[in-house]
């Protein structure tokens, strides 16, 4: 959904078609870069109907057939990746390096999904017990049918492709509604598929505003995958509930970091600054706040401040990061920083004066109260909160109390006991001695708990997210004990009771 962004609408020129169009802009310059129609219910219905037809062909290809098509699509995108990178830069203002990383990660996920779908979803034999040894039990995963994907503006390729490619590898057709601020990227992805398979719309892009995305939720699709703001997530969930359409949700927000007394502080500081500032702090896999052991707090804060001061946002190739993609998010950052300072936090690097639309200079805040908007609010912007804690347990309690950390990065040299500690945290991803690098592991499922627990992307779970389970049990021969009949014999019941007591009535 739009995160309060207001794309410019106009009358669509020509004929009796009174459909509106909207314009996308380069956030660095304000220059118009594309114009797209706002598609209505009729267009969405046609797209879903075409997807239903294509899904029959696509699902019938089987895993090996779909793998060949997906790898061909991968090669086509890879050969033309410079076009895609340039388009991302134009619509988001990202530096070329950040846009390139996003494309690389998306392609790696496409490759992984294509190559691993058969293993993760193919039918396999299950174990049996003494009552059913005369049966063969199997489980497999089949396509849902048509999946709707609502993409975000901050990572317009990597994030939606985490749903699109996994859904397609599982045998589904996809109707993709890119965010209105990055519609050109979504249209480009769909067009490359169309070049490959012009008669089979397994992937289609529909264009429009927030209302178009909600209209897609009301279509007869089999699942919706959404990435975006909390407000948008609630709208999508409520809309999908009308038709009982299942939904996968990835909310905008960033994670947290714990820095233990024995951490390599240089590595931790580097990861914290990159996690907080990359993509102008508009990465849900980034770092919002760092909880640092008291004895190393001052040293860590000094390292962070030194690195943050070296960064410079801008539109040129040497810029560390680009502008705020959504203009209204600048005011969100201003409100959060103002609240943090008013409640007793202190600005170590930058401050309110760092916010100069459309760019925000790096901001590092220290000793920010946990009830501040900079801690509790959705983290969008190049702002890092660094707070002091007396122990790792206190850090864990603060993270769990906040309830809005998707991932936690832990820096310590005690790697033997840290996994046990990690299991206490109510988050979906824990990294040890690294932060955002886990996004480059396609096999690693990405999801969360609570409000972040609406499904997973990536990995085997990501493939199964877009599949339905079909279990099959087949009787192979007549069993020696048959209790599922009214004509059962007393000796069968006695034998069953005896075996039952032997198996379950004695201590091991």
C-alpha positions as CSV (number, residue, x, y, z in Angstrom):
1,X,0.0,0.0,0.0
2,X,1.0,3.6,-0.4
3,X,2.5,4.6,2.9
4,X,0.8,8.0,2.4
5,X,2.4,8.5,-0.9
6,X,0.1,10.3,-3.4
7,X,0.9,9.5,-7.0
8,X,-0.3,12.1,-9.4
9,X,-3.4,11.1,-11.3
10,X,-4.7,12.4,-14.6
11,X,-7.4,11.6,-17.2
12,X,-6.3,8.8,-19.6
13,X,-6.1,10.3,-23.1
14,X,-8.0,8.7,-25.9
15,X,-11.4,7.1,-26.8
16,X,-14.2,6.3,-24.4
17,X,-11.7,4.8,-21.8
18,X,-12.1,7.0,-18.8
19,X,-9.5,5.2,-16.8
20,X,-7.1,7.4,-14.9
21,X,-3.3,7.2,-15.2
22,X,-0.7,7.9,-12.6
23,X,2.8,9.2,-12.9
24,X,6.0,7.9,-11.2
25,X,8.9,10.2,-10.5
26,X,12.6,10.1,-9.9
27,X,12.8,10.9,-6.1
28,X,16.2,12.6,-6.7
29,X,15.0,15.2,-9.2
30,X,11.2,15.1,-9.2
31,X,11.3,14.3,-12.9
32,X,8.5,12.2,-14.3
33,X,9.8,8.8,-15.4
34,X,6.7,6.9,-16.3
35,X,2.9,7.0,-16.7
36,X,0.7,4.0,-16.1
37,X,-3.1,3.2,-16.2
38,X,-5.0,2.7,-12.9
39,X,-6.5,-0.7,-13.7
40,X,-10.0,-1.3,-12.4
41,X,-11.9,-4.4,-11.4
42,X,-12.7,-5.5,-14.9
43,X,-9.0,-5.5,-15.9
44,X,-8.1,-7.4,-12.8
45,X,-10.8,-10.0,-13.4
46,X,-9.4,-10.5,-16.9
47,X,-5.9,-10.9,-15.6
48,X,-6.9,-13.4,-13.0
49,X,-8.9,-15.4,-15.6
50,X,-5.9,-15.5,-17.9
51,X,-3.7,-16.6,-15.0
52,X,-6.2,-19.5,-14.3
53,X,-5.8,-20.7,-17.9
54,X,-2.0,-20.3,-17.8
55,X,-1.7,-22.1,-14.5
56,X,-3.2,-25.3,-16.0
57,X,-0.4,-25.4,-18.6
58,X,2.3,-24.3,-16.1
59,X,1.2,-26.8,-13.4
60,X,1.1,-29.6,-16.0
61,X,4.8,-29.1,-16.9
62,X,5.9,-30.7,-13.6
63,X,9.0,-29.7,-11.6
64,X,11.5,-30.4,-14.4
65,X,9.6,-28.5,-17.0
66,X,9.1,-25.5,-14.8
67,X,12.7,-25.5,-13.8
68,X,13.8,-25.2,-17.5
69,X,11.5,-22.2,-18.0
70,X,12.5,-20.5,-14.8
71,X,16.2,-20.9,-15.6
72,X,15.7,-19.5,-19.1
73,X,13.9,-16.5,-17.5
74,X,16.8,-16.2,-15.1
75,X,19.3,-16.0,-17.9
76,X,17.2,-13.5,-19.8
77,X,17.1,-11.2,-16.7
78,X,20.8,-11.7,-16.1
79,X,21.7,-10.7,-19.6
80,X,19.7,-7.5,-19.4
81,X,20.4,-6.7,-15.7
82,X,21.9,-3.3,-16.6
83,X,18.4,-2.2,-17.8
84,X,16.8,-3.4,-14.6
85,X,19.5,-1.7,-12.4
86,X,19.1,1.6,-14.2
87,X,15.3,1.4,-13.8
88,X,15.6,0.7,-10.1
89,X,18.0,3.7,-9.7
90,X,15.5,5.9,-11.6
91,X,12.4,4.9,-9.6
92,X,14.0,4.7,-6.1
93,X,17.1,6.9,-6.3
94,X,19.3,4.1,-5.1
95,X,23.0,4.2,-6.0
96,X,23.9,1.8,-8.7
97,X,25.8,-0.5,-6.3
98,X,22.7,-1.0,-4.1
99,X,20.4,-1.6,-7.1
100,X,22.9,-4.2,-8.4
101,X,23.0,-6.0,-5.1
102,X,19.2,-6.1,-5.1
103,X,19.1,-7.7,-8.6
104,X,21.8,-10.2,-7.7
105,X,20.0,-11.4,-4.6
106,X,16.7,-11.7,-6.5
107,X,18.3,-13.8,-9.3
108,X,20.0,-16.0,-6.7
109,X,16.5,-16.7,-5.2
110,X,15.1,-17.4,-8.6
111,X,17.8,-19.9,-9.3
112,X,17.5,-21.6,-5.9
113,X,13.7,-21.9,-6.1
114,X,13.9,-23.4,-9.6
115,X,16.5,-25.9,-8.6
116,X,15.0,-27.0,-5.3
117,X,11.3,-27.1,-5.8
118,X,11.2,-30.8,-6.7
119,X,13.2,-31.7,-3.6
120,X,11.1,-29.6,-1.3
121,X,7.7,-30.2,-2.8
122,X,7.9,-33.6,-4.5
123,X,6.0,-36.6,-3.1
124,X,7.9,-38.6,-0.5
125,X,7.1,-41.7,1.6
126,X,6.4,-41.4,5.3
127,X,7.0,-43.8,8.1
128,X,4.3,-46.0,9.5
129,X,3.5,-47.6,12.9
130,X,2.5,-51.1,13.9
131,X,-1.2,-50.4,13.3
132,X,-0.7,-49.3,9.7
133,X,2.3,-51.2,8.5
134,X,0.2,-52.6,5.7
135,X,-0.3,-49.1,4.3
136,X,2.0,-46.8,2.3
137,X,1.8,-43.2,3.3
138,X,3.1,-40.3,1.1
139,X,2.9,-36.6,1.2
140,X,3.4,-34.1,-1.6
141,X,2.7,-30.4,-2.3
142,X,0.6,-29.1,-5.2
143,X,0.1,-25.6,-6.6
144,X,-2.5,-23.4,-5.1
145,X,-3.5,-21.9,-8.4
146,X,-3.2,-18.1,-8.8
147,X,-1.2,-16.0,-6.3
148,X,-1.5,-12.2,-6.1
149,X,1.7,-10.4,-5.1
150,X,1.6,-6.8,-3.8
151,X,5.1,-5.3,-4.0
152,X,6.8,-2.6,-1.9
153,X,8.7,0.5,-3.0
154,X,11.9,0.1,-0.9
155,X,13.2,-3.1,-2.6
156,X,11.0,-3.4,-5.7
157,X,12.8,-6.4,-7.1
158,X,14.3,-8.5,-4.3
159,X,11.3,-8.5,-2.0
160,X,8.5,-9.3,-4.4
161,X,10.6,-11.8,-6.3
162,X,10.9,-13.7,-3.0
163,X,7.2,-14.4,-3.5
164,X,6.9,-14.4,-7.3
165,X,9.7,-16.9,-8.0
166,X,8.8,-19.3,-5.2
167,X,5.1,-19.2,-6.2
168,X,6.0,-19.9,-9.8
169,X,8.4,-22.7,-8.9
170,X,5.6,-24.3,-6.9
171,X,3.5,-24.3,-10.0
172,X,1.3,-21.2,-9.6
173,X,0.5,-18.4,-11.9
174,X,1.2,-14.9,-10.5
175,X,-0.6,-11.6,-10.8
176,X,1.8,-8.9,-9.6
177,X,0.8,-5.5,-8.5
178,X,4.0,-3.4,-8.0
179,X,3.9,-0.4,-5.8
180,X,2.8,2.8,-7.6
181,X,6.2,4.4,-7.0
182,X,8.1,1.6,-8.6
183,X,5.6,0.4,-11.2
184,X,8.2,0.5,-14.0
185,X,10.3,-2.2,-12.3
186,X,7.3,-4.5,-12.0
187,X,6.2,-4.0,-15.6
188,X,9.7,-4.7,-16.7
189,X,9.8,-8.1,-14.9
190,X,6.5,-9.2,-16.3
191,X,7.5,-8.1,-19.8
192,X,10.7,-10.2,-19.7
193,X,8.5,-13.2,-18.9
194,X,6.2,-12.3,-21.7
195,X,9.1,-12.2,-24.1
196,X,9.9,-15.7,-23.1
197,X,6.4,-17.2,-23.2
198,X,4.1,-14.7,-25.0
199,X,1.1,-17.1,-25.1
200,X,1.3,-18.2,-21.4
201,X,0.7,-15.3,-18.9
202,X,2.1,-17.2,-16.0
203,X,3.3,-13.8,-14.7
204,X,1.4,-10.6,-15.3
205,X,1.8,-7.1,-13.9
206,X,-1.3,-5.0,-13.1
207,X,-0.8,-1.3,-12.5
208,X,-2.5,1.1,-10.3
209,X,-2.7,2.8,-6.9
210,X,-3.6,1.5,-3.4
211,X,-7.1,0.8,-4.4
212,X,-5.9,-1.5,-7.2
213,X,-4.0,-3.6,-4.7
214,X,-7.1,-3.9,-2.5
215,X,-9.2,-4.8,-5.5
216,X,-6.8,-7.6,-6.3
217,X,-7.3,-8.9,-2.8
218,X,-11.0,-9.1,-3.5
219,X,-10.4,-11.2,-6.7
220,X,-10.8,-14.9,-6.7
221,X,-7.1,-15.6,-6.1
222,X,-5.8,-18.4,-3.9
223,X,-3.3,-16.4,-1.9
224,X,-2.0,-12.9,-1.5
225,X,1.6,-12.0,-0.6
226,X,2.0,-8.5,0.7
227,X,5.1,-6.5,1.7
228,X,4.7,-3.0,3.1
229,X,3.6,-0.8,6.0
230,X,1.7,-1.9,9.1
231,X,-1.3,0.2,8.0
232,X,-1.2,-1.5,4.6
233,X,-0.8,-4.9,6.1
234,X,-3.9,-4.4,8.2
235,X,-5.9,-3.2,5.2
236,X,-4.8,-6.2,3.2
237,X,-5.6,-8.7,5.9
238,X,-9.0,-7.2,6.5
239,X,-9.7,-7.2,2.8
240,X,-8.6,-10.8,2.3
241,X,-10.7,-11.9,5.2
242,X,-13.9,-11.0,3.2
243,X,-13.2,-14.0,0.9
244,X,-11.2,-16.0,3.4
245,X,-8.2,-15.6,1.1
246,X,-5.0,-16.6,3.0
247,X,-2.2,-14.0,3.1
248,X,1.5,-13.8,3.6
249,X,2.6,-10.5,5.2
250,X,6.1,-8.9,5.4
251,X,5.8,-5.6,7.3
252,X,8.2,-2.7,6.9
253,X,10.5,-2.5,10.0
254,X,14.0,-3.2,10.9
255,X,15.7,-5.5,13.4
256,X,18.0,-5.0,16.4
257,X,21.5,-5.8,17.4
258,X,23.1,-7.1,20.6
259,X,26.7,-6.4,21.2
260,X,28.3,-8.6,24.0
261,X,31.3,-7.6,26.0
262,X,33.6,-9.9,24.0
263,X,32.4,-8.8,20.6
264,X,34.8,-7.7,17.8
265,X,33.7,-4.0,18.0
266,X,35.0,-3.0,14.6
267,X,32.9,-5.7,12.9
268,X,29.8,-4.9,15.0
269,X,30.1,-1.2,14.4
270,X,30.5,-1.7,10.6
271,X,27.4,-4.0,10.6
272,X,25.3,-1.6,12.6
273,X,26.1,1.4,10.5
274,X,25.5,-0.4,7.2
275,X,22.3,-2.1,8.6
276,X,20.9,1.2,9.7
277,X,22.0,3.5,6.8
278,X,22.0,1.3,3.6
279,X,19.2,2.2,1.2
280,X,18.7,5.4,3.3
281,X,17.5,3.1,6.1
282,X,14.7,1.7,4.0
283,X,15.5,-2.0,4.3
284,X,13.3,-4.3,6.5
285,X,16.4,-6.5,7.0
286,X,18.4,-3.6,8.5
287,X,19.2,-2.5,12.0
288,X,17.0,0.0,13.9
289,X,18.6,-0.2,17.4
290,X,21.7,-1.6,19.0
291,X,21.9,-2.8,22.6
292,X,25.5,-2.7,23.8
293,X,27.1,-4.1,26.9
294,X,27.9,-1.3,29.4
295,X,31.7,-2.1,29.5
296,X,32.1,-1.6,25.7
297,X,29.4,0.9,25.1
298,X,31.5,4.0,24.8
299,X,34.1,2.4,22.5
300,X,31.3,1.0,20.3
301,X,29.5,4.3,20.1
302,X,32.7,6.1,19.2
303,X,33.3,3.6,16.3
304,X,29.8,3.9,15.1
305,X,29.9,7.7,15.1
306,X,33.2,7.8,13.3
307,X,31.8,5.5,10.5
308,X,28.5,7.3,10.2
309,X,30.1,10.7,9.8
310,X,31.9,9.4,6.7
311,X,28.6,8.7,4.9
312,X,27.1,11.1,2.4
313,X,23.7,10.7,0.7
314,X,23.3,12.0,-2.9
315,X,22.5,11.3,-6.5
316,X,26.0,10.8,-7.8
317,X,28.0,7.5,-8.1
318,X,30.1,8.3,-5.0
319,X,27.0,8.7,-2.7
320,X,26.7,6.3,0.2
321,X,23.0,6.0,-0.3
322,X,20.1,7.8,-2.0
323,X,17.0,9.8,-1.1
324,X,13.9,8.9,0.8
325,X,11.8,7.1,-1.8
326,X,8.5,8.1,-0.3
327,X,8.4,11.8,0.4
328,X,6.1,11.6,3.4
329,X,8.5,9.2,5.2
330,X,10.8,12.2,5.7
331,X,8.3,13.7,8.2
332,X,8.0,10.3,9.9
333,X,11.8,10.3,10.5
334,X,11.6,13.9,11.8
335,X,8.8,13.1,14.2
336,X,10.7,10.0,15.6
337,X,14.0,12.0,16.0
338,X,12.2,14.9,17.7
339,X,10.4,12.5,20.1
340,X,13.6,10.7,21.0
341,X,15.4,14.0,21.8
342,X,12.5,15.4,23.8
343,X,12.4,12.2,25.9
344,X,16.1,12.5,26.9
345,X,18.0,10.8,24.1
346,X,21.0,12.6,22.7
347,X,22.2,13.1,19.2
348,X,25.7,11.7,18.7
349,X,25.8,12.2,14.9
350,X,23.4,14.6,13.1
351,X,19.9,15.5,14.4
352,X,16.9,17.3,13.2
353,X,19.1,19.5,11.0
354,X,20.2,16.4,9.1
355,X,16.8,16.1,7.5
356,X,16.8,18.0,4.2
357,X,14.3,16.6,1.7
358,X,14.7,14.4,-0.2
359,X,17.9,13.4,1.6
360,X,18.6,12.6,5.3
361,X,22.1,12.7,6.6
362,X,23.1,9.9,9.0
363,X,21.7,10.2,12.4
364,X,23.0,8.3,15.5
365,X,21.0,8.6,18.7
366,X,22.2,7.4,22.1
367,X,20.4,6.5,25.4
368,X,16.9,6.7,23.8
369,X,14.1,5.7,26.1
370,X,12.3,2.5,25.1
371,X,9.0,4.2,24.8
372,X,10.3,6.7,22.3
373,X,8.8,6.6,18.7
374,X,12.4,6.0,17.5
375,X,12.2,2.6,19.2
376,X,8.5,1.7,19.0
377,X,7.7,3.1,15.5
378,X,8.2,1.6,12.1
379,X,11.9,2.2,11.3
380,X,12.2,4.0,8.0
381,X,15.2,6.2,7.6
382,X,19.0,6.4,8.2
383,X,18.7,6.5,11.9
384,X,20.5,4.2,14.4
385,X,19.6,4.1,18.1
386,X,22.4,2.9,20.4
387,X,21.4,2.0,24.0
388,X,23.4,0.7,26.9
389,X,22.4,-2.6,28.7
390,X,23.9,-4.3,31.7
391,X,23.6,-7.8,30.2
392,X,22.5,-9.8,27.2
393,X,19.4,-10.9,29.1
394,X,18.4,-7.3,29.5
395,X,19.0,-6.7,25.8
396,X,16.8,-9.7,25.0
397,X,14.0,-8.4,27.3
398,X,14.1,-5.0,25.6
399,X,13.9,-6.6,22.2
400,X,11.0,-8.9,23.1
401,X,9.2,-6.0,24.8
402,X,9.4,-3.9,21.7
403,X,7.8,-6.7,19.7
404,X,8.9,-5.2,16.3
405,X,12.2,-6.8,15.6
406,X,12.1,-9.1,12.6
407,X,15.7,-10.1,12.9
408,X,18.4,-9.8,15.6
409,X,22.1,-9.6,14.9
410,X,24.3,-10.8,17.8
411,X,28.0,-10.0,18.1
412,X,30.0,-12.2,20.4
413,X,32.9,-14.6,20.4
414,X,31.1,-17.1,22.5
415,X,29.7,-18.9,19.5
416,X,29.2,-22.2,21.4
417,X,26.4,-21.1,23.7
418,X,24.9,-18.3,21.7
419,X,22.4,-20.5,19.8
420,X,20.8,-21.6,23.0
421,X,20.4,-17.9,24.0
422,X,19.1,-17.1,20.5
423,X,16.2,-19.5,21.0
424,X,14.9,-17.3,23.8
425,X,14.2,-14.4,21.5
426,X,10.8,-14.0,19.9
427,X,12.0,-13.2,16.4
428,X,12.2,-15.0,13.1
429,X,15.9,-14.7,12.2
430,X,19.0,-14.5,14.4
431,X,22.4,-13.9,12.9
432,X,25.7,-14.3,14.7
433,X,28.6,-11.9,14.0
434,X,26.9,-10.6,10.8
435,X,23.8,-8.6,10.2
436,X,22.1,-8.2,6.8
437,X,24.2,-10.8,5.0
438,X,21.6,-13.5,5.7
439,X,19.4,-12.1,2.9
440,X,21.9,-13.7,0.5
441,X,21.1,-17.2,1.7
442,X,18.1,-18.3,-0.4
443,X,17.6,-21.6,1.6
444,X,17.1,-19.6,4.8
445,X,13.4,-19.0,5.5
446,X,12.5,-15.4,6.3
447,X,9.5,-14.7,8.6
448,X,8.7,-13.8,12.1
449,X,6.4,-14.2,15.1
450,X,3.3,-12.3,16.3
451,X,2.3,-9.7,13.8
452,X,5.3,-10.8,11.7
453,X,4.3,-14.4,11.8
454,X,2.0,-14.3,8.7
455,X,3.9,-16.9,6.7
456,X,7.5,-17.2,5.3
457,X,9.4,-16.3,2.2
458,X,12.5,-18.1,0.9
459,X,13.7,-21.6,1.6
460,X,11.6,-24.8,1.7
461,X,9.0,-23.0,3.8
462,X,8.8,-20.3,1.1
463,X,8.0,-22.9,-1.5
464,X,5.5,-24.6,0.7
465,X,3.9,-21.3,1.5
466,X,2.5,-21.3,-2.0
467,X,1.5,-24.9,-2.1
468,X,-1.3,-27.1,-0.8
469,X,-0.5,-30.4,1.0
470,X,-1.9,-33.6,-0.3
471,X,-1.4,-36.7,1.8
472,X,-2.1,-40.2,0.4
473,X,-2.4,-43.4,2.3
474,X,-2.7,-46.7,0.3
475,X,-3.6,-50.1,1.7
476,X,-1.1,-52.6,0.3
477,X,-2.3,-55.9,1.9
478,X,-4.6,-57.2,4.6
479,X,-3.2,-56.5,8.0
480,X,-2.8,-59.0,10.8
481,X,-4.7,-56.7,13.2
482,X,-7.8,-54.9,11.8
483,X,-9.6,-52.6,14.2
484,X,-11.3,-50.4,11.6
485,X,-14.3,-52.7,11.1
486,X,-17.5,-53.7,13.0
487,X,-16.6,-57.3,12.2
488,X,-13.4,-57.3,14.2
489,X,-12.5,-60.4,16.2
490,X,-11.9,-60.5,19.9
491,X,-8.4,-61.9,19.4
492,X,-7.5,-58.9,17.3
493,X,-8.5,-56.6,20.1
494,X,-6.6,-58.6,22.7
495,X,-3.5,-58.6,20.5
496,X,-3.8,-54.9,19.9
497,X,-4.1,-54.2,23.6
498,X,-1.1,-56.3,24.4
499,X,1.1,-54.5,21.8
500,X,-0.3,-51.2,23.1
501,X,0.8,-51.9,26.7
502,X,4.2,-53.1,25.6
503,X,4.8,-49.9,23.5
504,X,3.3,-47.3,25.8
505,X,2.8,-48.7,29.3
506,X,6.4,-49.2,30.5
507,X,9.1,-46.7,31.3
508,X,12.0,-46.6,29.0
